[in-house]
């Protein structure tokens, strides 16, 4: 479908030079949407095909948090939303896989921005207890109905009919990465009011 619209945009540019700007804008949107789709497919295929034990490393969680806030703020604020960020300063160095943890947070934040039209997105990392810490992403978006609670974690499934780019793999990726990292995933949601995702991660995930 993306390629068909892209082809139509190129035909429009060729047949009606006066509408070149319109055609280029349309083509640009299709390329951006196709990139999101392909990125999700590649990310998921690599994840499910990787049977190697997870590589753990010690790193500063605050550094990752600041990086995520910097990366996501422009997209969230471009939609007229407010990004509320909170980091618990008692969190320090943890043992985990930095890249996989970053993927979890990015997927949740990206989904929150996609499905929220007004309000805010909250992103927090806090201490839960001596052995675990909490990653929390909250939005004021469309929400997830009771009938969709299990379905949204399946491959190529969506919670709503919203016209947003992607393959419907974001939450499937999050769930699998949580399993790999020893995380405990929970979420609550109300249709039309928003969704809260919370993941309890061990400070030292079990080694395979």
HELIX and SHEET records of a PDB file:
HELIX    1   1 UNK A    2  UNK A   15  1                                  14    
HELIX    2   2 UNK A   17  UNK A   19  5                                   3    
HELIX    3   3 UNK A   20  UNK A   49  1                                  30    
HELIX    4   4 UNK A   61  UNK A   78  1                                  18    
HELIX    5   5 UNK A   98  UNK A  114  1                                  17    
HELIX    6   6 UNK A  146  UNK A  148  5                                   3    
HELIX    7   7 UNK A  151  UNK A  153  5                                   3    
HELIX    8   8 UNK A  170  UNK A  181  1                                  12    
SHEET    1   A 2 UNK A  57  UNK A  60  0                                        
SHEET    2   A 2 UNK A  93  UNK A  96 -1                                        
SHEET    1   B 5 UNK A  82  UNK A  87  0                                        
SHEET    2   B 5 UNK A 120  UNK A 127  1                                        
SHEET    3   B 5 UNK A 132  UNK A 139 -1                                        
SHEET    4   B 5 UNK A 194  UNK A 202 -1                                        
SHEET    5   B 5 UNK A 184  UNK A 190 -1                                        
END                                                                             
